[in-house]
């Protein structure tokens, strides 16, 4: 610990006057929306959080709703890519294999984009932007339920629980990550992905019947 | 379907002037908090929702925070009863049996008290009331993690995933119910409780390894 070389470039804030770009404003907005609730957060709150004037923020973004829409689209684009990659027809892979892959990829997206996915999972449909996001979530849910149904039809998964209910519970477990996962905590991303996949597919029992 | 006997007493609202009591105001407040977000909801919004004046509401309740505290306590009391009943030491039942019971009871509480539990699961700690609720949630989480650890130590559950992570994922699946369960939907309470228990303990695989 005697090196005097800096470990990397100093944080931008250290350079004097903060130079926020749109991405930095978006990150701060998502964090604030998650902490206070979107409806309870004003652009004035965001300006205060960033130490900027409101006009300085409006130089970069047009409205609070634009920030929400951008964050939700970012989360949905990642989740859609994960689901599309795994859920398409593929002659060389079973539905069961593709479902396992989509579970693993979903965990990775949730961990890598936790703030935006947290915001997405709390959307209630209180505006056009939120309704559009819910529409995209429904499309994903339908694809996932269809993939579960295919895996059941293959004979790989239990058939005593309806596939739509399986899909709800499986991705309920995956989505719960956003509420408790801490990147600096005890569990790294691969460990969580392994645990979710193991518990989901093989269950908690030491010797499953 | 030719009976002319009413099936039960008419709803109170049907008797003319609405006669809200504290319980009815609390139900409406919880529904509104869940829909708009607690921080974004004012007592004026609640009065408008109920068709009451603000003084009429303050005749029954002292503050918005009192309503929040009451709802959170109601949810926490039910969950605490479920966890305490199942998680205490019991010479005649294994930890595995008690864990299965607490999962089943938790599903029942979530379904029976869905609005209050939804509110509880969205609490972020933005006030004394919320911090107190988070404290009680942590106590429950600790009891559940200890019960999982006991079941692992018994040899009943897999030991390749840390018990705290198992507990997070297991109750993440259970808690996800509040986001998608609809009492008037396709799945009744017992069916959901059976599905959660089956998937959690035995997994999705038709022939678990």
Interface residues (C-beta under 8 A of the other chain):
Chain A: X34 X35 X36 X37 X38 X39 X40 X121 X122 X124 X126 X155 X156 X157 X158 X159 X160 X161 X162 X164 X165 X166 X168 X169 X170 X171 X172 X173 X175 X176 X177 X179 X180 X186 X187 X191 X192 X194 X195 X196 X198 X199 X200 X201 X202 X203 X204 X205 X206 X208 X209
Chain B: X34 X35 X36 X37 X38 X39 X40 X121 X122 X124 X126 X155 X156 X157 X158 X159 X160 X161 X162 X164 X165 X166 X168 X169 X170 X171 X172 X173 X175 X176 X177 X179 X180 X186 X187 X191 X192 X194 X195 X196 X198 X199 X200 X201 X202 X203 X204 X205 X206 X208 X209
